[in-house]
Amino acid sequence: MKQIVRKITISPIRVALIYLLLFLAACGQQETVTPQGTLAVPTSSAANTPTSASLLPTDTPLPAPPTLAPPATATAIPTLAPTATPEGPAGIFLLTAADFGTDRNPLTGELAADPSVLLRRPIAVKLSNAPPTYVRPQSGLNQADIVYEHIAEATITRFTAIFYGQTPPSIGPIRSARLIDLEIPAMYDAALFFSGASTGVNQRLNSVDFANRVMRANELGYYRTGANKPFEHTLYGNPVQFWQGLTNKGLNVRPSFTSYMAFSSTPPPGGSAAANITLDYQWEKVNWQYDAAAGHYLRWSAGVPHLDGNTGEQVRAKNIVVIFANHQEDATICEQITNGVCTWLSLEAQIWGSGRVVIFRDGQMYEGTWTRANRSDMLTFTDASGNPLPLQIGNSWFQMMSVAYNNPLTVLP
């Protein structure tokens, strides 16, 4: 048995505080209140030290993200060579724009039943993940091409789901944007749909380079369910109308991708058995278990099967991609104010440059490096030799994890 053990210990008092504050937040707070805590910080890297969450926002901005190279032209393709030639009639290897052509989805590698859907713009939709009583099961998860699960603030997580190749009947509950949403739409040439944002995040969205594709809750396609739960958890979206709204504005055009993830229908060499994955986000553990008969991973959250609200089916993914990135609290942006005091600062996942990635596919684990050299680039993955590390054809969950967490990944064969 091979294990990578990363353990976080939380006192019973803190556990109680977590559930008490989540309950209070669900009963009327604009944003979910989460327990105050400080990420464990590696002593070897001062750059990873988060700002104290008890500080009020100041007028002193944090250092700006590094300047990324300007977007490449739409015809640009990765310069890396694949580790092997395509496997022939029994296998598929996708790497370049030419490999995907006009009928394969570059976000999943899947052959589109109706290639016309690839002419529309991807949409990134913000989904809540806490408190579970009010937000689960979320609708649309199994029809997203890619789902990013990221730390919102403190230790709770939130999702940004990318929809392109499929059209679910509804998506939600839709919640507010975070700093990571200044990056994700840029990577996929997507439009952003969300319920709102804190003042600081809103100001940045107003001036971001895709500001014309920032679609707030007064746009076509948003609706309230009328469900008997706190109002902030009742906002959903009709993606057909989302795309129609983009069409009405002249924005619903085929995306221009400047980099491509690699996909292969057969596992690359060098993997190790990984049928059971646990990710410890401190407030909740996420577990993925490989279903060999179906060829995908199934998701549990807090020990309970995580379901898609549209179908009642368990959430599943062909690829689980654990992205380790530096996370930095922004002292200029407050996400939660309680009694006039900033309780939680906005947390920025710094997904530019490169870092460690662990990819799970076909019941196998692969260690590698993620890279994002240009602002318009997707995250792409390479092995220790610098060769493309391909995903299995199908949907992916990108699990964003702070490098400051103390080994939160456990893997069993």
Secondary structure by P-SEA (a helix, b strand, c coil): cccbbbbbbbcaaaaaaaaaaaaaaaaccccccccccccccccccccccccccccccccccccccccccccccccccccccccccccccccccccccccccccccccccccccccccccbbbbbbbbbcccccccccccccccccbbbbbbccccbbbbbbbbccccccccccbbbbccccccccccccbbbbcccccaaaaaaaaccccccccccccccccccccccccccccbbbcaaaaaaaaaaacccccccccbbbbbbcccccccccccbbbbbcccbbbbbbbcccccbbbbbccccccccccccccccccbbbbbbbbbbbcccccccccccccccccccccccccbbbbbbcccbbbbbbbbbccccccbbbbcccccccccccbbbbbbbbbccccccbbbcc
